Amino acid sequence: MPAAVSAERMQRLRAVIERSSRLGNESRVGQIEEVVVEGPSKKDPNVLTGRTRHNRLVHFSSPSPIREGSYALARIISAKTFSLQGELVEVTAISKHRTRIPVVSS
């Protein structure tokens, strides 16, 4: 198969996948989702990142730090192709376990 045909097919497949993902995310706008807090966003340390039960990535801001592994409710306010933008509604459960294991050097 010629490289041009392969590249064109891959481009069409990518467009279908991105459209499907965006439509699925847009259907969540306005809903309140339970998320597991993963920590600060890679691009903005003032924004927290979490995952829904359906493994959708949610970025939301919080007035105070929330421990990784905690559960929170976030209202979805906008959607992108591969992530959701939300606002914190409330923290439902604070993580009780340690997220880092101390290492003792000898």
Backbone torsions as a table, in degrees:
resi	resn	phi	psi	omega
1	MET	NA	132.2	179.3
2	PRO	-63.4	148.8	-178.6
3	ALA	-61.5	-35.8	-179.5
4	ALA	-64.7	-39.9	178.8
5	VAL	-66.9	-44.1	178.8
6	SER	-61.1	-44.4	-179.7
7	ALA	-64.5	-39.9	-180.0
8	GLU	-66.3	-41.3	177.6
9	ARG	-64.3	-41.1	179.0
10	MET	-63.8	-39.7	178.2
11	GLN	-62.9	-43.1	178.2
12	ARG	-64.6	-41.8	178.5
13	LEU	-62.9	-43.3	179.3
14	ARG	-61.8	-40.3	178.6
15	ALA	-62.6	-41.1	179.2
16	VAL	-65.1	-44.8	-179.2
17	ILE	-63.8	-44.9	-179.7
18	GLU	-65.2	-40.4	178.2
19	ARG	-63.8	-43.9	179.3
20	SER	-62.7	-43.7	178.9
21	SER	-63.8	-45.1	-179.8
22	ARG	-63.0	-43.4	179.4
23	LEU	-64.6	-39.7	177.0
24	GLY	-63.4	-41.8	178.9
25	ASN	-69.0	-39.3	179.5
26	GLU	-63.8	-27.4	178.8
27	SER	-69.5	-15.4	-178.7
28	ARG	-89.8	-12.9	-177.5
29	VAL	-60.0	132.7	-179.8
30	GLY	93.4	-13.8	-179.2
31	GLN	-91.8	158.8	175.6
32	ILE	-101.7	124.5	-176.6
33	GLU	-115.4	141.2	171.9
34	GLU	-82.3	132.3	-179.8
35	VAL	-127.6	150.6	170.2
36	VAL	-98.6	122.5	-176.8
37	VAL	-71.4	126.4	178.0
38	GLU	-98.0	-19.6	-179.3
39	GLY	129.2	-166.6	-178.9
40	PRO	-69.7	151.5	177.3
41	SER	-65.9	149.7	178.6
42	LYS	-67.0	-34.0	-176.0
43	LYS	-89.3	-27.9	-176.8
44	ASP	-141.7	107.0	-177.3
45	PRO	-66.4	-12.2	177.4
46	ASN	-84.3	-6.0	-179.3
47	VAL	-112.8	136.6	178.0
48	LEU	-93.1	154.5	177.9
49	THR	-119.8	139.7	177.0
50	GLY	-145.5	172.0	179.1
51	ARG	-125.9	139.6	177.4
52	THR	-81.3	176.8	176.1
53	ARG	-62.9	-22.5	179.3
54	HIS	-97.1	14.8	176.5
55	ASN	66.1	25.0	175.3
56	ARG	-84.8	137.7	-178.8
57	LEU	-79.9	129.0	179.9
58	VAL	-124.1	128.2	174.2
59	HIS	-104.9	130.8	179.8
60	PHE	-150.5	153.3	178.8
61	SER	-97.2	155.7	-179.8
62	SER	-139.6	139.1	179.5
63	PRO	-67.4	-22.2	178.3
64	SER	-137.4	157.3	-179.6
65	PRO	-62.7	146.1	175.8
66	ILE	-121.8	132.0	-176.8
67	ARG	-66.3	139.5	177.4
68	GLU	-57.9	140.2	-179.3
69	GLY	91.8	-7.1	178.2
70	SER	-77.2	157.4	176.6
71	TYR	-103.8	140.1	179.6
72	ALA	-143.7	160.7	172.9
73	LEU	-105.5	132.9	179.6
74	ALA	-128.9	133.5	174.4
75	ARG	-86.1	125.6	-178.4
76	ILE	-79.9	122.6	-176.7
77	ILE	-109.1	-21.3	175.9
78	SER	-158.6	163.8	-177.0
79	ALA	-130.2	144.0	172.1
80	LYS	-119.0	-178.2	-177.4
81	THR	-61.4	-45.6	-174.7
82	PHE	-120.4	11.1	178.5
83	SER	-154.7	168.1	178.0
84	LEU	-119.5	148.8	174.7
85	GLN	-108.4	131.1	-178.3
86	GLY	-136.7	177.4	173.8
87	GLU	-129.7	140.7	-177.3
88	LEU	-66.1	130.9	174.4
89	VAL	-97.7	-53.8	176.8
90	GLU	-166.5	157.1	173.2
91	VAL	-91.9	124.6	-176.0
92	THR	-96.1	-29.2	179.4
93	ALA	-153.8	125.0	177.5
94	ILE	-85.0	136.8	177.8
95	SER	-63.5	134.5	-179.5
96	LYS	-103.8	-10.5	-179.3
97	HIS	-92.7	159.5	176.5
98	ARG	-78.9	140.0	179.6
99	THR	-90.5	-15.9	177.7
100	ARG	-129.3	138.9	178.9
101	ILE	-93.9	123.3	178.9
102	PRO	-66.6	139.5	179.6
103	VAL	-113.0	127.5	178.3
104	VAL	-98.4	123.1	178.5
105	SER	-90.9	144.9	-177.9
106	SER	-103.8	NA	NA
